[in-house]
Amino acid sequence: MDDLSAPADRADSFRAMYTAVYPDVLRFVQRRTSAALAEDVVSDAFLVVWRRFAEVPRNHDDARAWTFGIARNVMLNAERGEQRRQALGVRLSDIGGEPYSSSHEDAVMSRVDLSRAWHLLSAVHQEALGLSVFEDLSAPQAAVVLGISPVAYRLRLSRARRALRLLIDHLPDPSSRSAAAPERTATP
């Protein structure tokens, strides 16, 4: 296949390119990332190729190299996303409102509490907080991502922050051995 313009329409051209280039791109990605992630990266890369098919070089070798570049960018985006997810504990600490104690033990416990609270949040709340914290999107930008109005997004974000604060404030102490209810103080 020397020329990608030979097939009559876009779908046929894409199919021909996909068939010719897929194995090479898959090997390229597998050498650079985990086997579990490789097929997802290649799928995402070919989605980008489909969307930008008008920009694909007509020469087979050039198109192959261009597709490698797309796959590389998809891998880099995935790595950046993972780095942002790992930074969650540090960046969400501002939401709690209370400064951390200077002791190492308190700092570790705060991170553990934050992590436990995050995992207890609903997917909707995690997504709203993630767009604000990880992606650093404004309310109008995050609303576009979610397909809702900016006002609806701000409301969703507010509820997510409140839910996270409540979870952090009311998580049982993992160092306590009893599962008894908290003590109540009698009022006179």
Protein Blocks (a to p, Z undefined) as FASTA:
>chain_A
ZZfklpmblmlmmmmmmmmmmmmmmmmmmmmmcfklmmmmmmmmmmmmmmmmmmpcfblk
lmmmmmmmmmmmmmmmmmmmmmmmmmmmmmmmmmnopacdfbfklmmmmmmmmmmmmmmp
cfklmmmmmmmmmnopafklmmmmnopafklmmmmmmmmmmmmmmmmmmgccfkbmbfcd
cdddddZZ
